[in-house]
Amino acid sequence: MDVVIAGIGTALPRHQIHQTLAGEASVAYCCDEPGQARSVGALYRMSGVETRRLVILNQSDGTLAERQEFYTARTPESPAGPTTGERLEFFERAAGPLAVEAATKALERSGIEGRRVTHLVTVSCSGFSAPGFDYALIDQLPLRPTVARTQVGFMGCHAALNALRVARAFVAADPQAVVLVCCVELCSLHYQYGWDPEQIVANSLFSDGAAACVIQSSDADRAPSERPFRILASGSTVLPNSRDAMTWRVGDHGFRMTLSSSVPGLLAQHLFPWLSEWLGNHGHRPESIGAWAVHPGGPRILQAFAEAMRLDPSHVDISREILRQHGNMSSATLLFILDRLHASQAAGPYVAIGFGPGLAAEATLFE
């Protein structure tokens, strides 16, 4: 028996913003002098992002101030924007509809009714409430009230792969299990005010989206039009001497990310030896992988990965395209990339890989 991804579904907020406008608007929130404004423009242009969809937007036209009401002007009385409590209240309102949309698509693609789902794995690092968006899925899909729930929380951009590992274990333990995985990330709710280049880079990259998938035994019934990914193996490593290379911490005015300039160097030094050994344990070599789904933490991450693994830059084209079109949607992003990879019918085997706070790496081997 193999464990497969029977269907993937994705969802995005209704309104989008072009990166040029986002960069211009950020000057009022982040800059104190003209030189800083020029630097902000350069950082946004170098982000690799062209458009993003954000839950804070309530219309598609006009300036950023006209399109949204959540982020008010920076003033001496309010220098840091909404409180963390206010940001998480917004998450609680907005996460459910996106989760339901993505999960509905995943179930439709897999040919499975919600009542057949035995396990629900939810994923987010950008917002929490209890009850959470798992209740929206149970109520609106609907799922049975007896569905077994698991939350993968605060693990960052690779967390979809952690969720797939959990889902695979459920199905391996019980071949009759049907697992729904759902990631919702609303990173725009953690926009940071003030002059801090690391935070401005995060402001320029992160965006909002949801993605879901159905995991089941290969022996189970599924939609005949689908060509499912078989999940063959998963791997994990914490890179040496990297504890502060990437962090994601709760602040008084949202969650704050740091991303050290040492990250590309750490990937260059440690990634190839680890991935080569891990793939070798499963009968593969890096050069035998047909396609790579690399989480686009940013353009430098993609470049560093390709160089570390001695790949032609074209091997990360799908990842680069998702970053350009949608930005970095944290954990949801890898399922967007796998969905695009599935549609491309690229020859396998495939490896999905993401990086998260630590610096940690998670990888999954598919066929």
C-alpha positions in Angstrom: 0.0 0.0 0.0 1.2 3.5 -0.9 0.0 6.8 0.6 -1.0 9.4 -1.9 -2.1 13.0 -2.3 -5.5 12.5 -3.9 -6.3 16.1 -4.6 -5.0 19.7 -3.9 -7.1 22.8 -3.6 -6.0 26.4 -3.2 -7.7 29.7 -2.3 -6.7 33.4 -2.3 -8.2 36.6 -1.0 -10.3 38.5 -3.5 -8.2 41.7 -3.9 -4.6 42.0 -5.0 -2.0 44.7 -4.9 0.9 45.4 -7.3 4.3 45.4 -5.7 5.1 48.9 -7.0 2.1 50.4 -5.1 2.9 48.4 -2.0 6.4 49.7 -2.0 5.3 53.3 -2.4 2.7 52.9 0.4 5.3 51.4 2.7 7.3 54.7 2.8 4.6 56.3 5.0 4.6 53.4 7.4 8.3 52.7 7.6 10.5 55.7 6.7 11.7 58.7 8.6 13.9 60.3 5.9 14.3 60.5 2.1 17.3 58.1 2.0 15.3 55.4 3.7 12.5 55.8 1.1 14.9 55.1 -1.7 16.1 52.0 0.1 12.6 50.7 0.6 11.9 51.1 -3.1 15.0 49.0 -3.9 14.1 46.3 -1.4 10.6 45.9 -2.9 12.0 45.8 -6.4 14.4 43.1 -5.4 11.8 40.9 -3.7 10.9 38.8 -6.8 7.2 39.6 -6.1 5.0 41.3 -8.7 1.5 40.9 -7.1 0.0 39.7 -3.9 -3.5 39.1 -2.6 -4.2 40.3 0.9 -7.1 39.9 3.3 -6.8 43.5 4.5 -7.8 44.8 1.1 -11.5 45.6 0.6 -11.3 46.9 -3.0 -9.0 46.6 -6.0 -8.6 50.2 -7.0 -7.1 53.3 -5.4 -4.2 54.0 -3.1 -3.4 51.5 -0.3 -5.0 53.8 2.2 -8.2 53.9 0.1 -8.2 50.1 -0.3 -8.0 49.1 3.4 -8.8 50.5 6.8 -6.8 48.1 9.1 -3.5 49.8 8.9 -3.9 53.4 9.9 -1.3 56.2 9.5 1.8 56.0 11.6 1.6 58.7 14.2 3.5 59.5 17.5 0.5 58.2 19.3 0.3 55.0 17.2 3.9 54.3 16.0 3.5 50.5 15.6 0.0 49.9 14.2 -2.6 47.5 15.5 -2.0 45.4 18.6 -1.4 41.7 18.3 -4.8 41.1 19.8 -6.4 43.2 17.0 -4.5 41.3 14.4 -5.5 37.9 15.7 -9.1 39.0 15.9 -8.9 39.8 12.1 -7.3 36.3 11.6 -10.2 34.7 13.4 -12.7 36.4 11.1 -10.9 35.9 7.8 -9.3 32.4 8.1 -12.4 30.3 7.9 -13.8 31.3 4.5 -10.4 30.8 2.8 -10.0 27.4 4.6 -13.4 26.2 3.4 -12.8 27.3 -0.2 -9.4 25.5 -0.4 -10.7 22.4 1.3 -13.8 22.2 -0.8 -11.6 22.2 -4.0 -9.3 19.5 -2.6 -12.3 17.3 -1.7 -13.8 17.8 -5.2 -10.6 17.0 -6.9 -10.1 13.8 -4.9 -13.7 12.7 -5.4 -14.3 12.4 -1.7 -17.2 13.7 0.4 -16.5 15.5 3.6 -18.3 12.8 5.7 -15.6 10.3 4.7 -12.7 12.4 6.2 -11.5 10.7 9.4 -8.6 13.1 10.3 -8.2 16.8 10.0 -4.8 18.4 10.2 -4.8 22.2 10.3 -1.7 24.4 9.8 -0.8 28.0 10.5 1.9 30.1 11.9 0.2 33.5 11.3 -2.8 33.3 13.6 -4.5 31.3 16.3 -7.8 31.1 18.0 -9.7 28.4 19.9 -11.9 27.2 18.4 -10.1 27.9 15.2 -10.8 27.5 11.5 -11.0 23.7 12.0 -14.5 24.4 13.3 -15.4 26.3 10.1 -14.3 23.2 8.1 -16.3 20.9 10.3 -19.5 23.1 10.1 -19.4 24.1 6.5 -17.9 21.3 4.4 -19.3 19.6 6.5 -17.1 17.0 8.3 -18.3 14.6 10.9 -18.1 15.9 14.5 -16.1 12.8 15.3 -13.2 13.8 12.9 -9.9 13.5 14.7 -8.2 17.0 14.8 -4.5 17.9 14.9 -2.9 21.3 14.7 0.6 22.0 13.3 1.3 25.4 14.7 4.0 28.1 14.5 6.5 25.9 12.5 6.8 28.4 9.6 7.2 27.9 5.9 7.9 24.2 5.8 4.9 23.3 8.0 2.9 21.8 5.1 5.5 19.1 4.9 5.3 18.4 8.7 1.5 18.1 8.2 2.0 15.6 5.3 4.3 13.5 7.5 1.5 13.4 10.2 -1.1 12.6 7.6 1.0 9.8 6.0 1.5 8.3 9.5 -2.3 8.3 10.1 -2.9 6.5 6.8 0.0 4.0 7.3 -1.5 3.1 10.7 -5.0 2.8 9.3 -5.4 2.2 5.5 -9.1 3.2 5.8 -8.1 6.7 7.0 -8.8 9.8 4.9 -6.9 12.8 6.0 -7.7 16.4 5.1 -4.7 18.8 5.5 -5.5 22.5 5.4 -3.0 25.4 5.7 -4.2 29.0 6.2 -1.7 31.9 6.4 -2.6 35.5 6.6 0.8 37.1 6.8 -0.3 40.5 5.9 -1.8 40.8 9.4 1.8 41.1 10.7 3.0 44.1 8.7 5.5 46.0 10.8 5.8 49.8 11.1 9.1 51.7 11.5 12.6 51.6 10.0 14.0 48.1 10.3 15.4 46.7 7.0 14.8 43.0 8.1 11.2 43.8 8.8 10.8 45.7 5.6 12.1 42.7 3.6 9.4 40.6 5.4 6.8 43.2 4.6 7.8 43.1 0.9 7.6 39.3 0.6 4.8 37.8 2.7 1.2 37.5 1.6 -2.0 35.6 2.2 -3.4 32.3 1.0 -4.8 28.9 1.9 -4.2 25.4 0.5 -5.6 22.0 1.3 -5.0 18.4 0.2 -6.5 15.0 0.8 -4.3 12.1 1.9 -5.4 8.5 1.6 -4.3 5.0 0.7 -3.5 4.3 -2.9 -6.0 1.4 -2.7 -8.9 3.7 -1.9 -11.3 5.0 -4.4 -10.5 8.4 -5.9 -11.4 10.6 -8.9 -10.2 8.7 -12.1 -9.0 12.0 -13.7 -6.3 12.5 -11.0 -2.7 11.3 -11.2 -1.9 11.3 -7.5 1.5 12.0 -5.9 2.8 9.0 -4.0 4.4 10.1 -0.7 7.5 8.0 -0.5 9.5 9.5 2.4 10.2 12.6 4.5 13.3 14.0 6.1 14.2 16.7 8.6 17.3 18.5 9.8 18.4 21.4 11.9 21.4 23.1 10.3 24.4 23.5 12.6 25.0 26.9 14.2 21.8 28.4 12.8 19.6 29.0 15.9 19.2 32.7 15.2 19.4 32.6 11.4 15.6 32.8 11.1 13.2 33.6 13.9 9.4 34.2 14.2 8.4 35.6 17.5 5.2 37.1 19.0 5.5 40.8 19.6 3.1 43.4 21.0 2.2 44.6 17.5 2.1 41.4 15.5 4.5 38.6 14.9 8.0 39.6 14.0 10.3 37.8 11.6 14.1 38.0 11.3 16.0 36.6 8.4 19.8 36.7 8.7 22.1 37.4 5.7 23.8 34.2 6.8 21.0 32.0 5.5 22.2 31.5 1.9 25.7 30.6 3.2 24.3 28.1 5.6 22.3 26.5 2.8 25.4 26.4 0.6 27.4 24.7 3.3 25.0 22.1 4.7 22.2 21.4 2.2 23.9 19.2 -0.4 25.5 16.7 2.1 22.3 16.3 4.0 20.0 15.9 1.0 22.4 13.6 -0.8 22.6 11.2 2.2 18.8 11.4 2.7 18.0 10.7 -1.0 20.6 7.9 -1.0 18.8 6.2 1.8 15.8 6.0 -0.5 17.6 4.9 -3.6 18.0 8.3 -5.3 20.6 11.0 -6.0 20.1 14.7 -6.4 20.7 14.4 -10.2 18.0 11.8 -10.5 15.2 14.1 -9.2 12.9 15.1 -12.0 11.5 18.2 -10.4 11.9 20.3 -7.3 9.2 22.1 -5.3 11.3 24.6 -3.3 9.7 27.0 -0.9 10.4 30.5 -2.2 11.4 32.3 1.0 12.8 34.9 -1.3 14.8 35.1 -4.5 18.1 34.7 -2.7 16.8 31.5 -1.0 15.9 30.1 -4.4 19.3 31.1 -5.9 21.2 29.7 -2.9 19.3 26.4 -3.1 20.0 25.9 -6.8 23.6 26.7 -6.3 24.0 24.5 -3.3 22.4 21.5 -5.1 24.3 22.2 -8.3 21.1 22.7 -10.3 20.3 24.8 -13.3 18.3 27.8 -12.2 15.4 26.5 -14.4 14.8 23.8 -11.7 13.2 26.4 -9.5 11.2 28.2 -12.2 7.8 27.0 -10.8 8.8 28.2 -7.3 10.0 31.5 -8.7 6.7 31.9 -10.6 4.6 31.3 -7.5 6.6 33.9 -5.6 6.2 36.4 -8.5 2.4 35.9 -8.7 1.5 35.4 -5.1 4.4 36.3 -2.8 5.4 34.1 0.1 2.3 32.6 1.7 4.3 30.7 4.3 3.1 27.1 4.8 0.4 27.3 2.1 3.0 28.1 -0.6 4.4 24.6 -1.1 1.0 23.2 -1.8 0.5 25.9 -4.5 3.8 24.8 -6.0 2.9 21.1 -5.9 -0.4 21.9 -7.5 1.4 23.7 -10.3 3.9 20.9 -10.6 1.1 18.3 -10.8 -0.5 20.3 -13.7 2.8 20.5 -15.5 3.0 16.7 -15.6 6.8 16.9 -15.1 8.6 13.6 -14.9 9.3 12.4 -11.4 10.5 11.7 -8.8 9.9 15.0 -7.0 11.3 16.6 -3.9 9.5 19.3 -2.0 11.6 21.3 0.5 11.1 24.2 2.8 13.0 26.1 5.4 11.8 27.4 8.7 12.9 29.0 12.0 16.1 27.5 13.4 17.3 27.2 10.5 15.5 23.9 9.9 14.8 22.1 6.6 12.0 19.7 5.9 11.9 17.6 2.7 9.4 15.1 1.2 10.0 12.7 -1.6 7.2 12.0 -4.1 6.6 10.0 -7.2 
